[in-house]
Amino acid sequence: MDQPKPDVTFERLLLGLLVFPIAVFVRGMVLAMLWGWFVVPTLHAPPVSWAGAAGLSFVGTLFFGTGDDGKKSFLKHMLSAISAAIVALGLGYALHLFL
């Protein structure tokens, strides 16, 4: 008899652990850029580094959650975080051009 495949394989775990730092960096960079485009000129706040922006992103996730229902795998969650950040950057850039 064939044994059922485990949900988490070593390859998927390794890939998820490789994607995690990329997702943190991308979200931090996007938030830092959006902060520089909108918050700095509007509120005269100081610019924030990508590391500070990544920290702000983590704090926001702690307070507001991820909006995930818990059914996504870790890898899918990280890839959706990266794609959402890229979409937000594109929309923010388009809006930034009109300011």
C-alpha positions in Angstrom: 0.0 0.0 0.0 1.1 3.5 -0.7 1.5 5.8 2.2 -0.2 9.2 1.9 2.1 12.1 1.0 2.8 14.5 3.9 1.5 18.0 3.5 4.9 19.6 4.2 7.9 18.1 2.4 11.5 19.1 3.0 11.6 20.8 -0.4 8.5 22.9 0.3 9.8 23.9 3.7 13.2 24.8 2.3 11.6 26.9 -0.5 9.4 28.6 2.0 12.4 29.5 4.2 14.2 30.9 1.1 11.2 33.0 0.1 10.6 34.4 3.5 13.6 36.8 3.6 12.8 37.9 0.0 9.2 38.7 1.1 10.4 40.7 4.1 12.8 42.7 1.9 10.3 43.4 -0.8 7.6 44.5 1.7 10.1 46.7 3.5 11.3 48.3 0.3 7.8 48.9 -0.9 6.6 50.4 2.4 9.7 52.6 2.6 9.1 53.9 -1.0 5.4 54.5 -0.3 6.3 56.2 3.0 8.7 58.5 1.1 6.2 59.4 -1.6 3.2 60.1 0.7 3.9 60.3 4.4 7.1 62.4 4.3 5.7 65.3 2.1 2.2 65.2 3.6 3.0 64.8 7.4 6.6 66.0 7.3 7.6 62.8 8.9 11.2 61.6 8.7 12.0 59.0 6.0 12.1 55.4 7.0 14.7 52.8 6.0 13.6 49.4 4.5 14.5 47.7 7.8 12.3 50.1 9.7 9.5 49.7 7.2 9.8 45.9 7.5 9.4 46.3 11.2 6.4 48.5 10.7 4.9 45.9 8.5 5.4 43.2 11.2 3.8 45.5 13.7 0.8 46.1 11.4 0.5 42.4 10.8 0.4 41.7 14.6 -2.3 44.3 15.1 -4.4 43.8 12.0 -3.6 40.2 11.0 -2.9 39.0 7.5 -6.4 38.7 6.2 -5.7 35.0 5.6 -8.1 32.4 6.7 -5.3 29.9 7.6 -5.9 27.7 4.6 -3.0 28.9 2.6 0.4 27.3 2.9 3.3 29.3 4.2 4.8 29.5 0.7 1.5 30.7 -0.9 1.2 33.2 1.9 4.7 34.6 1.2 4.1 34.7 -2.5 0.8 36.5 -2.1 2.5 39.0 0.2 5.2 39.7 -2.4 2.6 40.1 -5.2 0.4 42.4 -3.1 3.4 44.6 -2.3 4.3 44.9 -5.9 0.7 45.8 -6.9 0.6 48.4 -4.1 3.9 49.8 -5.3 2.5 50.1 -8.9 -0.7 51.8 -7.7 1.2 54.1 -5.4 3.6 55.1 -8.2 0.7 55.9 -10.5 -0.9 58.0 -7.7 2.4 59.6 -6.9 2.7 60.9 -10.5 -0.5 63.0 -10.0 0.8 64.7 -6.8 
